[in-house]
Amino acid sequence: MKADVLKKLKDDLTLPVIVAPMFIVSKTEMVLASMRAGVIGTFPTLNARTNEELEQWFEHITQTVEEENKAAEGRKLAPWGVNLIVHHTNPRYEEDLASIKKYKVPLVITSLGKPVKEVEVVHEYGGAVFSDVISIKHAKKAIEAGVDGLILVCNGAGGHGGTLNPFAFVAEIREFFDGVIILSGTISNGQEIAAAQMLGADFAYMGTRFIATDEANAAEGYKDMLIQSTAHDILYTDALSGVRANYLIPSIERAGYDPNHLEKTGEIKVVHSENEKSKAWKDIWSAGQGVGSIKDVKPIAELVGTLREEYAEAIKKMNEQSAILVK
């Protein structure tokens, strides 16, 4: 099962990377640029204002893939996927899932719930389901549902991050799960992609680093703040969305809040459209602790090229060190 899933997703990759689906930030331009560069591109279904618009996005991506793959002489476009929130507060859940089935989206990433129905629907047409998890408990529930892969959201991840160290999380999950593992949390360069594989992960999950790209649908102020920030500027709190997440402190302060005295609502807030007014997502920006590695804004193709060089150099050094130890 794992081998089949990996073959489907990795055949046309240049790096074992999934560009994480980010609210507002990830749109079709970013997804297609990622795919052309050889990494998996994704976006949240709720980034489309309506289900009708979502189907337009699906149509655009599927047509582009068909046309460009037909014209390609060598490597085809990398796969793509969407993030579906399965929490009861998502009012578009049913119609978005129906659209996913209609367009046979290759990869579906579920969050905020046990993906029993999603696995059934996606497996029926031959797609793969990965589930966001932040704990062993959540991981076991997702495995019970029959997911193909687990996205281990570790300490320091942008957005809804977990608290576990990746060394501990990957090792414990591998004791009872032989499916696909995707590691998330502070991964910002090629060396860290290689390190994720050394720990036992199959893919690296990268979000924050890709916000600082030309194709990302993020405000220039957001991109500038990423360049100017370090890990010290990240705050982990559940006060803004009801789920613990990492945010840029400067954006919290700019929105008029005191980061040391945030009022907790205790409710999970799911933003239903990009136009919806929500301080937690539109005015306050999320980022992972790896933000200190971001020094500039560049096209996705150039960024992936840099990551490939760093990754190759890291693999080379590991092989050289292994050879020395064997001697």
N, C-alpha and C positions, 0 to 999 in steps of 0.2 A: 504493500500500500504506500509506504513512504517513498520508495523508489519510483513508483508511478507518478506520484504528485510532484516530486522533485524534477523528474524528467520533463513533465509538462511545463513547469515554471522556469526551469533553468536552461533549457536548450538554447534559447536566444539571448541569454544574459551575458554582459561583459563583466559584471560584478554581482556577488550574491547579496544584493541590496533591494529592499522594498522601501520606496519613498512613502512615508506614513501619510495617511489621510488627515488633513488639517482643516478645521472649520474656517471658512472664508478663503483661506490661503490656497487650497488645492482646487483647481478648475481644469477644464479639458486641455488648455494650452500647456499647463504644467505637467499633466499626465502624459500627453503625447510627447513632450520634450524629453521626459524621463524614459519613455519607451524607446524613443529613437536613440537615446544615449546608451541603452542596454541595461536599464534597471527597471524594476516593476513600478509603474505609476498607479496611484490610487487617489480616490477622493470620497468624502462623505456624501451619501445620497442627499442629505439636507442642505448641501451647498447649492443645489438647484432650488429655486424659490418654490416651485410646484412640481408635482409628479409629471405634468405635461412637459415641463422644461427638462426634467431628468431624462425622459425618454428621448428628447432632442439631443441631449448630451450623449446618451448611449448610441443613438443612430450615427452621430458625428464620429464617435470613436470607432465604432465597428466598421463604418464605411472607409475611414482613413486607414485602418489596419488592413482591410481587404485590398485597397488600392495600392498602398505602399509596399505591402508584402508581395503583391503580384509583380510590381515593377522592380523589386529588389533582386540584385544579382547574387548577393551574399547573405549575410545575416538578416533575419527578419526582425520586426519590431518585438520588443520584450512584451510580456503579458501585462494585463492591467486588472484592476479590481476596484471594489467600492467598500466603504464602511457603512454598515447598517446598525443603527441603534435599536436594540430589541427591548428596551425598557418601555413600560406601559405609557410613559409620558410622550412617546413618539406618535403623533396622530397620523402620520403617513406610513406607518409600518406596513400595513397590509398591501396598499397599492404600490409601494416601492418594492416590496418583495415580489409582487406579481410582475413588475417591470424587469427586475433582475432575472426572473425565470424566462420571460419573453425574449430577452436579449442574450441569455445564456452567458452572463458575466463570468469570466474565468476564475476570479478569486473574490470571495466575499469575506470581509473581516467583520466579525460581530463584536459588539461591546454592550456592557450594562445588562447582562442577562444570560440565561442558559439557552444556547441556540439549538434546541431540539427540532423545531419546525424548519429552521433555515438549513440545517444539515440535510434533512429529507428532500427539500426542494432543490437545493444546489447539486446534491449528489445524483438526483434523478437525471439531470442533463449533462453530468460529467464534470462539474466544476469542483473547486476546492473551498473549504471553509476553514479559516483561521479565527481563533478567538483571543481577544485581549484578556489577560489575567494578571492579577497583582499578588496572588497568594496561592499556596498549595491547595487550599480549599476550593478556590475558584477554578483552578486547573483541573481538579478531579471532576468537578461538575461538567466542565466543558468536554472532558474525555468521555464521560458517561453519555453525553449527547452525540458523540461520534465524530468530533471535529478531526480534520486532517492535520492541523497544526496549532501550536500555542504560541502566542506572542507574549513573552515574559517581560512585562513592563516593570523595570527595576528602579531602584533608587536613582533619582536625578533625571528621570525622563521628562521631556516637555509635556505639557498638558496633564492629563490624568495619570500621574506617576505612582509607582508603588514605593515600598520602603525596603525591599529585600536587596541584598548585595547579589550581583550577577553570578559570582562564584558559587554561592550557596544555592541560589534559585535554580540554575541550570543543573547542577549536580544532583539535587534532590528530585527534580522532575525526571531526569534521565533514569532514575532508579525504577520508575514504573511506567514510563511513556517512551515508546520507540518511534513516535511520529515526528513530524517536522517541528523544529524549534526555531523561533525567530526571537532574537535578543534585542530589547529596546532599553535605551537609557544612556545618555551622554556620548553616544557614538558619533564622532564628528570628522574622523579622518580614516585613511586607508589602513593605517596600523591597527586601529580599533576594530575595523571590519575583520581583519585577520585574527585579532585576539578573540573576537566573538566565536569564530570557527574553532579556535584552539580550545575554547571552553566546552565545545560540543554543540554549538548552535549551527543551523544550516543557513540562516540568513541574518543579516544585520538590518535593523529597522531604524531608519533615519528620518527625522522630521525637522528639527530646528535648523540644521545645517542647510537644508534646501529652501528655507524661507528666504535666505539671503541670496536669491537668484533672480535673474531678470524675469523669468516666467511665472514666479510666484505672485499670486494675487494678494499681496500685502502692501500696506501703506509704506511710503518711503521712510517715514518716521520710525516705523517698526523695524525695517531693515537696518536703518542707521543705529537704532538702539541696540540691536543684536551685536553690531560691530563694536560698539562702545562698552558693552557689558562684560562682566566676568561671572564666575560661579557665585561670587559674593552677592550679586544682584538678583538672585533667585529666591523666591519665597514659596514655601510649600504650605498650602492652606485649603480648607474645604469651605471657607466663608463665601466664596464667590459663585460656586456652582453646586454646592452640596456634596461634591466628590473631591477628595484631596487631589490637588494639582499644583504644578509649578508655574509661577508667573514672574514676569519682570517687575521688580520693585519700582523702578523709575516710572513705569506705565501706571502702576497703582497710585503713586504719588501725584502724577500728572492728572489723573482722573479725579483728584480731590480727596483721596482717602489716606488715612494714616495706616500704613502696613502693620503697625504694632497694635492697632486697636480696630480690627475688622469685626463686624457683627456677623455672626454665623446664623444662617437661616435654618439649617438642618434639612433643607429640601433639595432634591436633585433637579436642576434646571436644564432642560433640553431646549436649545434654541431651534425654532422650527424653520427659520429662513434667514438669509443674509441680511434682509432689511429689518428684521425684528430688533427693536431697541433692547440691548442687553449690555449693561456695564461689564458683566463678567467676560464677554467675548469680543465686543466691538471696540471698547475703549481701554480695556486692560488686556495686555498681550502675554501669551504663554511662551515659555522657552525652557529648554533643559539645561542642566548644569554644564554641559559641554559647550555652552555659548562662548566661552573664552577663546575657543579655537577659530572663531569666525573673524576674519580680518578684512573681507571685502565682499562685494556683490558681483556675481558673474553669471554667464549663461549656464544652464544645466549641463550642456554638452561639455563645456570647459571644466566645470566642477567634477563631473564624473571622470573626465580624463585625468585630472589631478588625483582623484581617489584611486584610480587604477594604478597610477605610477607609485603612489604611496603603498598600496596593497602589495604590488609586485615586489617592491623593495623590502617590505616587512617579511614576506614569505621567503625571499632570498636569504635574509639575515637569519631567520629561524632555521632554515635548512643548513646554513653554514655552522651555526651554533650546535645543531644536532650532530653534524658530522664530527665536530671537535670532541663532543662528549662521547661519541661512539668509539673514537680512537683511544 
